[in-house]
Amino acid sequence: MAEAPSTVNRFGSYIVLEKLGGGGMAVVYRARHEETGAIVALKILRASLMEQPGIVERFKQEAVIATRLRHPHIVPVNNYGAIKGRYYLEMDYLSGGTLAERFRQPRAIGTLEVIRLLRDVAGALDYAHNQGVIHRDLKLENILLSDKGSASLTDFSIARLSDGNRLTATGFVVGTPMTIAPEQARGDANLDHRADLYSFAVIAYVLAVGRYPFNADNPLSVMHQHMMQPVPVPSTINRLLPQALDQVLIKGLAKQPSERYPTGDMFVEAFARALGDLPNTQTVVDLRTDTLGNVVKVPTPPPADKADDWYAKATQANDPDEAIRYLKRALEIEPLHSKANRMLFQLEGATPKGAPPRPTAVELSPLDLADLKKANYASQKRSNWYYVVLIAVVLTVISGVYFALSLSGSPIATDIANLLQGKRPVTEINGVPIAEVQNAVLLVEPQERRTVTYGTTIRDNIGHGFSYAYSFNAEAGQRVAIGVWFSAQGAQNASAQVAVVDPQGQLAGNRCERLTPDSATVQFNCQIDQSGLWTMRMLGVDGQTAGDFIFNIERVQ
């Protein structure tokens, strides 16, 4: 008797042959349709997500969107439905795999092939946009290759129809950090097709330069770079590229959507023209996070010595001499380190090592001792009063100087107050002076936080390396006006170090219109779109925002 066929790899009328890959929402298999014999790609929704709100609807929407998109370079969905409660899509199977799989290991690609692949994807993107569909997750994993090397676009699982049919909850960021557009990373609700064109330009950058324009181990750091950091100039990384290509890629990766190419086709044609008559140059694409493609990554320098670390070593040392060496090293780095100074004094004592021995005590008679006590007591009284008067005079002088500095608005007064309160300035971020770090205002933890109410006006002084945060409760639908005025001599570029963030810690972006009447004035007109605690942050930087300032917040009727 013939053995019954195994049902382990069966899904309805499909015979599952192998797993091709999977994401957070679904798994894709290569399968054979039992009746037709066709080899297909079978995308099956994960069972663990069946009960989550909106997941099944989003999966169905992908099928609806994909079936209405018929283009030579969009992977078609031929069938969809549910088998025993498991939702699936049947798609054409492309044997070349994804672009991400092709570059799983560092691999070369020629410029002529890059242009051909980009033209395929641009045609698919422009067609989808003309049909009112925004992909929103364009990346190497969603570009499939045929056995002949052509490229096709797939995975419309988080796509959106421009007619307003949304399935993604507002306030959540969707997309992939490595290719996400700045406005998408901010969570802007009104995305249009230009977000796809930014992601498309990232892919072009990868294929031409050999690495992602922005990279980090932390996804939030990558998204922050997309929003804030300038694009690394391609020809400075891959020196085989012409400088004409720099302008094309930088324009394609513009932070503002209005500054990008309006269509994918226009971008590719500009890309091809920039390469001109350049021979079919080979670029090694290296997507590993610990490398930078075609250049050698400069090793990260070891962290600078910290006084706290040497003090910790001293507390753990068994030998007092060794502990003293550690403490002296700590004080070389930070001379005013109170704990190190205190411990060093305790170890060395009032008599330094190597001092001559103390003289032997001489016994005195009771009469001599009584006379000596009287003399010492009188001397001590005079000595005590002397020091009391001296301390009083010193404190009076210091108070007078501090009061005078405060009245004059000198930043020295603020520095003294901060020092007395144990606040220390942050002058560098990863070894780079804060004046040279873009958007440093969001990276320095505020040393002073206040919660303010509408109608509040604050006059204060901010020093170099100090960050202030003023938080206020706001309700959705309100309009709020915020103003910050700095003394002109200490604020030549105030707008660079002042920002407003929403309750989620995200930059307010276009929700707070920024006005800069002059170099030392920043005003915001904010349209509040979510209730909660909003915050205005500013960072003191010499020549930018240091010195006197006035802060004011008002609710606009």
VEXDREN-2710 file (C-alpha; in Angstrom, 1 decimal):
% VEXDREN-2710
k/r/px/py/pz
1/MET/0.0/0.0/0.0
2/ALA/1.3/3.5/-0.9
3/GLU/2.1/5.7/2.0
4/ALA/-0.3/8.6/2.6
5/PRO/1.3/11.9/1.7
6/SER/2.5/14.0/4.7
7/THR/0.3/16.9/5.7
8/VAL/3.0/18.6/7.8
9/ASN/3.9/21.1/5.0
10/ARG/0.3/21.6/3.7
11/PHE/-1.6/24.9/3.9
12/GLY/-5.0/24.3/2.3
13/SER/-4.4/23.6/-1.4
14/TYR/-0.8/24.7/-1.1
15/ILE/2.3/22.5/-0.5
16/VAL/4.8/24.6/1.5
17/LEU/8.4/24.1/0.2
18/GLU/10.6/26.4/2.2
19/LYS/10.5/29.5/4.4
20/LEU/11.7/32.6/2.5
21/GLY/11.6/35.1/5.4
22/GLY/9.4/36.9/7.8
23/GLY/8.7/40.2/9.5
24/GLY/6.9/41.3/12.6
25/MET/3.5/40.7/11.0
26/ALA/3.7/37.8/8.6
27/VAL/5.9/34.9/7.4
28/VAL/6.6/34.3/3.7
29/TYR/7.0/30.8/2.2
30/ARG/7.8/29.4/-1.2
31/ALA/4.9/27.0/-2.0
32/ARG/3.3/25.0/-4.9
33/HIS/-0.4/25.2/-5.7
34/GLU/-1.5/21.6/-5.6
35/GLU/-4.0/22.0/-8.5
36/THR/-2.2/24.3/-10.9
37/GLY/1.4/23.3/-10.0
38/ALA/2.4/27.0/-9.9
39/ILE/5.2/28.0/-7.7
40/VAL/4.1/31.0/-5.6
41/ALA/5.1/33.1/-2.6
42/LEU/2.7/32.6/0.3
43/LYS/2.4/35.3/2.9
44/ILE/0.7/34.1/6.1
45/LEU/-0.3/36.3/9.0
46/ARG/1.2/35.3/12.3
47/ALA/-1.3/33.5/14.5
48/SER/-0.1/35.4/17.5
49/LEU/-1.3/38.7/16.0
50/MET/-4.8/37.6/15.0
51/GLU/-6.4/39.1/18.1
52/GLN/-4.6/42.4/18.0
53/PRO/-6.8/45.4/16.9
54/GLY/-6.3/46.5/13.4
55/ILE/-3.8/43.8/12.3
56/VAL/-6.2/41.7/10.3
57/GLU/-7.7/44.8/8.7
58/ARG/-4.2/46.0/7.8
59/PHE/-3.4/42.6/6.3
60/LYS/-6.6/42.7/4.2
61/GLN/-5.9/46.3/3.1
62/GLU/-2.5/45.1/1.8
63/ALA/-4.4/42.6/-0.4
64/VAL/-6.9/45.2/-1.6
65/ILE/-4.2/47.8/-2.4
66/ALA/-1.9/45.2/-4.1
67/THR/-4.7/43.8/-6.3
68/ARG/-5.6/47.2/-7.6
69/LEU/-1.9/47.9/-8.5
70/ARG/-1.0/46.2/-11.7
71/HIS/2.4/47.2/-12.9
72/PRO/5.3/45.2/-14.3
73/HIS/7.5/46.1/-11.3
74/ILE/5.0/45.6/-8.5
75/VAL/4.7/42.0/-7.2
76/PRO/1.1/41.1/-7.9
77/VAL/-1.2/39.5/-5.4
78/ASN/-3.1/36.8/-7.2
79/ASN/-5.3/35.5/-4.4
80/TYR/-6.0/36.2/-0.7
81/GLY/-8.3/34.9/2.0
82/ALA/-8.4/32.8/5.1
83/ILE/-7.8/29.0/5.6
84/LYS/-8.9/27.7/8.9
85/GLY/-8.8/31.2/10.3
86/ARG/-5.3/32.0/9.1
87/TYR/-5.2/34.9/6.6
88/TYR/-2.9/34.7/3.6
89/LEU/-1.8/36.3/0.4
90/GLU/-0.7/34.5/-2.7
91/MET/1.9/36.4/-4.7
92/ASP/4.1/35.8/-7.7
93/TYR/7.4/34.1/-6.7
94/LEU/10.6/35.9/-7.7
95/SER/13.6/33.6/-7.5
96/GLY/16.2/36.4/-7.1
97/GLY/15.3/37.1/-3.5
98/THR/15.4/40.6/-2.0
99/LEU/18.1/43.3/-2.4
100/ALA/18.8/43.0/1.3
101/GLU/19.6/39.3/0.8
102/ARG/21.8/40.1/-2.1
103/PHE/23.9/42.3/0.2
104/ARG/23.8/40.2/3.3
105/GLN/27.5/40.0/2.9
106/PRO/29.6/42.8/1.4
107/ARG/29.2/42.6/-2.4
108/ALA/30.0/44.8/-5.4
109/ILE/27.5/46.2/-7.8
110/GLY/28.1/48.2/-11.0
111/THR/26.7/51.7/-11.7
112/LEU/24.9/50.6/-14.8
113/GLU/23.0/47.9/-12.9
114/VAL/22.2/50.4/-10.1
115/ILE/20.6/52.8/-12.7
116/ARG/18.6/49.9/-14.1
117/LEU/17.3/48.7/-10.7
118/LEU/16.4/52.3/-9.7
119/ARG/14.5/52.9/-12.9
120/ASP/12.4/49.7/-12.2
121/VAL/11.6/50.8/-8.7
122/ALA/10.9/54.5/-9.7
123/GLY/8.4/53.3/-12.3
124/ALA/6.6/51.2/-9.7
125/LEU/6.6/54.1/-7.1
126/ASP/5.4/56.7/-9.5
127/TYR/2.6/54.4/-10.7
128/ALA/1.5/53.7/-7.1
129/HIS/1.5/57.4/-6.3
130/ASN/-0.6/58.2/-9.3
131/GLN/-3.1/55.6/-8.0
132/GLY/-3.2/57.4/-4.7
133/VAL/-1.1/54.8/-2.8
134/ILE/1.8/55.8/-0.4
135/HIS/4.0/52.8/0.4
136/ARG/5.6/54.2/3.6
137/ASP/8.1/51.3/4.1
138/LEU/10.4/51.4/1.1
139/LYS/13.6/49.5/1.9
140/LEU/16.0/46.9/0.5
141/GLU/13.9/44.1/2.1
142/ASN/10.8/45.1/0.1
143/ILE/12.5/45.1/-3.4
144/LEU/12.5/41.7/-5.0
145/LEU/14.7/40.5/-7.9
146/SER/13.6/38.2/-10.7
147/ASP/15.8/35.6/-12.2
148/LYS/16.6/38.0/-15.0
149/GLY/17.7/40.7/-12.5
150/SER/14.8/43.1/-12.8
151/ALA/13.4/44.7/-9.6
152/SER/9.9/44.7/-8.3
153/LEU/8.3/46.5/-5.3
154/THR/6.4/44.5/-2.7
155/ASP/4.9/44.6/0.8
156/PHE/2.1/47.3/1.0
157/SER/1.2/46.2/4.6
158/ILE/1.6/49.7/6.0
159/ALA/0.7/51.5/2.8
160/ARG/-1.8/54.3/3.0
161/LEU/-4.4/55.5/0.6
162/SER/-4.2/59.2/-0.1
163/ASP/-8.0/59.4/0.1
164/GLY/-7.7/59.4/3.9
165/ASN/-8.3/55.7/4.6
166/ARG/-6.0/55.1/7.5
167/LEU/-5.5/52.1/9.6
168/THR/-2.4/53.2/11.6
169/ALA/-3.2/55.0/14.8
170/THR/-2.2/58.6/14.8
171/GLY/0.8/59.5/17.0
172/PHE/2.7/56.3/16.2
173/VAL/5.8/56.2/13.9
174/VAL/5.6/53.6/11.2
175/GLY/8.4/52.7/8.8
176/THR/12.0/51.4/9.0
177/PRO/14.6/53.6/10.8
178/MET/17.3/53.1/8.2
179/THR/15.2/54.5/5.3
180/ILE/12.6/56.6/7.1
181/ALA/11.8/60.1/6.0
182/PRO/12.3/62.9/8.5
183/GLU/8.6/63.9/8.6
184/GLN/7.7/60.2/9.0
185/ALA/10.1/59.9/11.9
186/ARG/8.5/62.8/13.6
187/GLY/5.1/61.1/13.4
188/ASP/3.6/63.7/11.1
189/ALA/0.0/62.7/10.4
190/ASN/-0.2/64.2/6.9
191/LEU/2.4/62.3/4.9
192/ASP/2.4/62.4/1.2
193/HIS/4.2/60.5/-1.6
194/ARG/7.4/62.6/-1.0
195/ALA/8.1/60.5/2.1
196/ASP/8.5/57.5/-0.3
197/LEU/10.8/59.5/-2.5
198/TYR/13.1/60.2/0.5
199/SER/13.3/56.5/1.3
200/PHE/14.0/55.8/-2.4
201/ALA/16.9/58.3/-2.3
202/VAL/18.3/56.4/0.7
203/ILE/18.3/53.2/-1.3
204/ALA/20.0/55.0/-4.2
205/TYR/22.6/56.4/-1.7
206/VAL/23.3/52.9/-0.4
207/LEU/23.7/51.4/-3.9
208/ALA/25.9/54.3/-5.2
209/VAL/28.0/55.0/-2.1
210/GLY/28.1/51.6/-0.5
211/ARG/26.6/52.4/3.0
212/TYR/23.6/54.0/4.5
213/PRO/23.7/57.8/4.9
214/PHE/22.9/57.4/8.6
215/ASN/23.8/54.5/10.8
216/ALA/23.8/53.6/14.5
217/ASP/23.1/50.6/16.7
218/ASN/20.1/52.5/18.3
219/PRO/17.1/52.9/16.0
220/LEU/16.1/56.1/17.8
221/SER/19.6/57.5/17.1
222/VAL/19.2/56.7/13.4
223/MET/15.8/58.4/13.2
224/HIS/17.2/61.5/15.0
225/GLN/20.0/61.7/12.4
226/HIS/17.4/61.6/9.6
227/MET/15.6/64.5/11.2
228/MET/18.5/66.6/12.2
229/GLN/21.9/65.6/10.7
230/PRO/23.2/66.8/7.3
231/VAL/23.7/64.2/4.7
232/PRO/27.3/62.9/4.5
233/VAL/28.7/64.1/1.1
234/PRO/28.8/60.9/-1.1
235/SER/32.0/61.8/-3.0
236/THR/33.9/62.2/0.3
237/ILE/33.0/58.6/1.3
238/ASN/33.3/56.9/-2.1
239/ARG/35.9/58.9/-4.0
240/LEU/35.1/57.1/-7.3
241/LEU/31.8/59.1/-7.5
242/PRO/31.6/62.4/-9.4
243/GLN/30.8/65.5/-7.3
244/ALA/27.8/66.1/-9.6
245/LEU/26.1/63.1/-7.9
246/ASP/26.5/64.8/-4.5
247/GLN/23.9/67.4/-5.4
248/VAL/21.4/64.8/-6.7
249/LEU/21.6/62.6/-3.6
250/ILE/21.5/65.5/-1.2
251/LYS/18.5/67.0/-3.0
252/GLY/16.8/63.6/-2.9
253/LEU/17.5/63.4/0.9
254/ALA/16.3/67.0/1.7
255/LYS/14.8/67.4/5.1
256/GLN/11.9/69.4/3.7
257/PRO/9.6/67.5/1.3
258/SER/9.2/70.5/-1.0
259/GLU/13.0/70.5/-1.7
260/ARG/13.1/67.0/-3.1
261/TYR/12.5/65.7/-6.6
262/PRO/8.8/65.6/-7.3
263/THR/8.8/62.1/-8.8
264/GLY/11.0/59.0/-8.7
265/ASP/11.6/59.1/-12.5
266/MET/13.0/62.7/-12.3
267/PHE/15.3/61.6/-9.5
268/VAL/16.7/58.6/-11.5
269/GLU/17.2/60.7/-14.6
270/ALA/19.1/63.3/-12.6
271/PHE/21.1/60.4/-11.0
272/ALA/22.0/58.9/-14.4
273/ARG/23.0/62.3/-15.9
274/ALA/25.2/63.0/-12.9
275/LEU/27.1/59.8/-13.5
276/GLY/27.5/60.9/-17.2
277/ASP/30.1/58.9/-19.1
278/LEU/31.6/57.4/-16.0
279/PRO/32.6/53.8/-16.7
280/ASN/30.7/51.0/-15.1
281/THR/32.4/51.5/-11.7
282/GLN/32.0/48.8/-9.1
283/THR/30.8/49.9/-5.6
284/VAL/31.1/47.5/-2.6
285/VAL/27.9/47.7/-0.7
286/ASP/28.5/46.9/3.0
287/LEU/25.5/47.1/5.2
288/ARG/27.1/46.0/8.5
289/THR/26.6/48.4/11.4
290/ASP/30.3/48.3/12.4
291/THR/31.7/49.4/9.1
292/LEU/31.3/52.4/6.8
293/GLY/31.1/50.8/3.4
294/ASN/34.0/51.9/1.2
295/VAL/36.0/53.7/3.9
296/VAL/37.8/52.4/6.9
297/LYS/36.0/53.3/10.1
298/VAL/38.1/55.3/12.5
299/PRO/38.1/53.4/15.9
300/THR/36.2/55.2/18.6
301/PRO/38.8/56.7/21.0
302/PRO/38.8/55.3/24.5
303/PRO/36.7/57.3/27.0
304/ALA/38.5/60.1/28.7
305/ASP/39.7/59.5/32.3
306/LYS/37.1/60.5/34.9
307/ALA/37.9/61.7/38.4
308/ASP/35.1/59.5/39.7
309/ASP/36.7/56.4/38.3
310/TRP/40.1/57.1/39.9
311/TYR/38.3/57.9/43.2
312/ALA/36.5/54.6/43.0
313/LYS/39.8/52.8/42.5
314/ALA/41.2/54.5/45.5
315/THR/38.3/53.3/47.7
316/GLN/39.0/49.7/46.6
317/ALA/42.8/49.8/47.0
318/ASN/44.3/47.7/49.7
319/ASP/47.6/49.7/49.9
320/PRO/47.3/53.3/51.2
321/ASP/50.2/54.4/49.0
322/GLU/48.3/53.0/46.0
323/ALA/45.1/54.8/47.1
324/ILE/47.0/58.1/47.4
325/ARG/48.3/57.7/43.8
326/TYR/44.8/57.1/42.5
327/LEU/43.5/60.1/44.4
328/LYS/46.2/62.4/43.1
329/ARG/45.4/61.3/39.6
330/ALA/41.7/62.1/40.3
331/LEU/42.7/65.6/41.5
332/GLU/44.8/66.2/38.4
333/ILE/41.6/65.7/36.3
334/GLU/39.2/67.5/38.7
335/PRO/41.1/69.6/41.3
336/LEU/37.9/70.4/43.2
337/HIS/36.7/66.8/43.6
338/SER/35.4/67.0/47.2
339/LYS/35.5/63.3/47.9
340/ALA/39.0/62.8/46.6
341/ASN/40.3/65.8/48.5
342/ARG/38.7/64.6/51.7
343/MET/40.0/61.0/51.4
344/LEU/43.5/62.2/50.5
345/PHE/43.6/64.4/53.6
346/GLN/42.4/61.5/55.7
347/LEU/45.2/59.3/54.3
348/GLU/48.0/61.7/54.4
349/GLY/46.9/63.4/57.7
350/ALA/48.0/66.8/58.9
351/THR/51.7/65.7/59.0
352/PRO/53.0/64.9/55.5
353/LYS/55.0/61.7/55.0
354/GLY/58.7/62.2/55.7
355/ALA/58.2/64.9/58.2
356/PRO/60.5/64.8/61.3
357/PRO/59.1/63.0/64.4
358/ARG/57.1/64.9/66.9
359/PRO/59.1/66.0/70.0
360/THR/58.7/64.1/73.2
361/ALA/56.2/65.6/75.6
362/VAL/57.6/67.3/78.8
363/GLU/55.9/66.8/82.1
364/LEU/54.9/70.0/83.8
365/SER/54.0/70.7/87.5
366/PRO/50.4/71.5/88.4
367/LEU/51.4/75.2/89.0
368/ASP/53.1/75.5/85.6
369/LEU/50.3/73.8/83.9
370/ALA/47.7/76.2/85.5
371/ASP/49.7/79.3/84.3
372/LEU/50.0/77.8/80.8
373/LYS/46.3/77.1/80.6
374/LYS/45.5/80.7/81.5
375/ALA/47.9/82.0/78.8
376/ASN/46.5/79.6/76.2
377/TYR/42.9/80.5/77.1
378/ALA/43.6/84.3/76.7
379/SER/45.4/83.7/73.4
380/GLN/42.7/81.4/72.2
381/LYS/40.0/84.0/72.9
382/ARG/41.9/86.6/70.9
383/SER/42.5/84.1/68.1
384/ASN/38.9/83.0/67.9
385/TRP/37.7/86.6/67.7
386/TYR/40.2/87.3/65.0
387/TYR/39.0/84.5/62.8
388/VAL/35.3/85.4/63.4
389/VAL/35.9/88.9/62.3
390/LEU/38.1/87.8/59.3
391/ILE/35.4/85.3/58.1
392/ALA/32.7/87.9/58.5
393/VAL/34.7/90.4/56.4
394/VAL/35.4/87.8/53.7
395/LEU/31.7/86.8/53.5
396/THR/30.7/90.4/53.3
397/VAL/33.1/91.0/50.4
398/ILE/32.0/87.9/48.6
399/SER/28.3/88.7/49.1
400/GLY/28.9/92.3/47.8
401/VAL/30.7/91.1/44.8
402/TYR/28.0/88.4/44.0
403/PHE/25.3/91.0/44.5
404/ALA/27.0/93.4/42.1
405/LEU/27.6/90.7/39.5
406/SER/23.9/89.7/39.8
407/LEU/22.7/93.3/39.3
408/SER/25.0/93.7/36.3
409/GLY/23.7/90.5/34.7
410/SER/27.1/89.0/34.6
411/PRO/27.2/85.2/33.8
412/ILE/29.9/84.9/36.5
413/ALA/27.1/85.2/39.1
414/THR/25.2/82.4/37.5
415/ASP/28.3/80.3/37.4
416/ILE/28.9/80.8/41.1
417/ALA/25.3/79.9/41.9
418/ASN/25.5/76.8/39.8
419/LEU/28.7/75.7/41.4
420/LEU/27.2/76.2/44.9
421/GLN/24.3/74.0/43.9
422/GLY/26.5/71.3/42.5
423/LYS/25.5/71.9/38.9
424/ARG/28.2/71.2/36.3
425/PRO/28.2/72.4/32.7
426/VAL/28.2/70.0/29.8
427/THR/30.7/71.4/27.3
428/GLU/31.2/68.4/25.0
429/ILE/29.2/65.5/23.6
430/ASN/31.3/62.5/22.7
431/GLY/34.4/64.7/22.6
432/VAL/32.8/67.3/20.3
433/PRO/32.2/70.8/21.6
434/ILE/28.5/71.5/22.1
435/ALA/28.7/74.5/19.8
436/GLU/29.6/72.1/16.9
437/VAL/26.9/69.5/17.7
438/GLN/23.7/70.0/15.7
439/ASN/20.6/70.0/17.9
440/ALA/22.7/69.8/21.1
441/VAL/19.7/71.4/22.9
442/LEU/18.0/68.0/22.8
443/LEU/21.0/66.0/23.9
444/VAL/22.1/67.8/27.1
445/GLU/20.0/66.8/30.1
446/PRO/18.5/70.0/31.6
447/GLN/20.2/71.0/34.9
448/GLU/17.2/73.1/35.8
449/ARG/13.5/72.3/35.2
450/ARG/10.5/74.4/36.0
451/THR/6.8/74.0/35.4
452/VAL/5.3/77.3/34.4
453/THR/1.8/78.7/33.8
454/TYR/0.4/80.9/31.1
455/GLY/1.3/84.6/31.7
456/THR/4.6/83.7/33.3
457/THR/7.6/85.9/32.6
458/ILE/11.0/84.8/33.8
459/ARG/14.3/86.8/33.8
460/ASP/17.4/84.8/34.3
461/ASN/20.9/84.1/33.1
462/ILE/22.1/81.0/31.3
463/GLY/25.8/80.0/31.1
464/HIS/27.8/77.9/28.6
465/GLY/27.0/74.2/29.0
466/PHE/23.8/74.7/31.0
467/SER/20.4/73.5/29.8
468/TYR/17.0/74.8/31.0
469/ALA/13.6/73.2/30.5
470/TYR/10.3/75.1/31.0
471/SER/7.2/72.8/31.0
472/PHE/3.6/73.7/30.7
473/ASN/0.3/71.9/30.6
474/ALA/-1.6/72.3/27.3
475/GLU/-4.8/70.9/25.9
476/ALA/-5.3/69.8/22.3
477/GLY/-6.8/72.6/20.2
478/GLN/-5.1/75.4/22.2
479/ARG/-2.7/77.9/20.6
480/VAL/0.3/79.0/22.7
481/ALA/2.8/81.7/22.1
482/ILE/6.3/81.4/23.5
483/GLY/9.0/84.0/23.4
484/VAL/12.7/84.0/24.4
485/TRP/14.8/87.1/24.2
486/PHE/18.6/87.0/24.8
487/SER/21.1/89.7/25.4
488/ALA/22.6/90.4/22.0
489/GLN/26.3/90.0/22.9
490/GLY/25.8/86.4/24.1
491/ALA/23.3/85.2/21.5
492/GLN/24.4/85.5/17.9
493/ASN/22.4/82.4/16.8
494/ALA/19.8/81.8/19.5
495/SER/17.4/79.8/17.3
496/ALA/19.9/76.9/17.1
497/GLN/19.7/76.1/20.8
498/VAL/16.0/76.6/21.5
499/ALA/13.4/74.0/20.8
500/VAL/9.9/72.9/21.8
501/VAL/9.0/69.2/22.4
502/ASP/5.6/67.5/22.8
503/PRO/4.5/65.2/25.7
504/GLN/6.1/62.3/23.9
505/GLY/9.5/63.9/23.8
506/GLN/9.3/64.6/20.0
507/LEU/10.2/67.8/18.4
508/ALA/7.1/69.9/17.8
509/GLY/8.2/70.5/14.2
510/ASN/5.7/72.3/12.1
511/ARG/3.2/72.3/15.0
512/CYS/5.2/75.2/16.5
513/GLU/5.9/77.9/13.9
514/ARG/9.3/79.4/14.7
515/LEU/9.9/83.1/14.2
516/THR/13.3/84.7/14.5
517/PRO/12.9/88.5/14.1
518/ASP/16.6/88.9/14.9
519/SER/19.6/86.7/15.9
520/ALA/18.9/87.0/19.6
521/THR/15.1/86.4/19.6
522/VAL/13.1/83.2/19.2
523/GLN/9.3/83.1/19.1
524/PHE/7.0/80.1/18.7
525/ASN/3.4/80.0/17.7
526/CYS/2.3/76.5/18.7
527/GLN/-0.9/74.7/17.6
528/ILE/-1.3/72.1/20.4
529/ASP/-2.4/68.8/18.9
530/GLN/-2.2/66.5/22.0
531/SER/-2.9/67.2/25.6
532/GLY/-0.1/66.8/28.2
533/LEU/3.1/68.4/29.4
534/TRP/4.9/70.4/26.6
535/THR/8.4/71.7/27.2
536/MET/10.5/74.6/25.9
537/ARG/14.2/73.7/26.1
538/MET/17.2/75.9/25.6
539/LEU/21.0/75.3/26.0
540/GLY/23.5/77.9/26.9
541/VAL/26.4/78.1/24.3
542/ASP/29.0/80.8/24.2
543/GLY/28.3/83.0/21.2
544/GLN/24.9/81.5/20.7
545/THR/22.6/81.6/23.7
546/ALA/24.7/82.5/26.8
547/GLY/23.8/85.5/28.9
548/ASP/20.7/87.2/30.2
549/PHE/17.4/86.1/28.8
550/ILE/13.7/86.7/29.3
551/PHE/11.2/83.9/28.8
552/ASN/7.4/84.4/28.4
553/ILE/4.5/82.1/27.6
554/GLU/0.9/83.1/26.8
555/ARG/-2.2/81.3/25.7
556/VAL/-3.6/82.8/22.4
557/GLN/-7.3/83.2/22.4
END
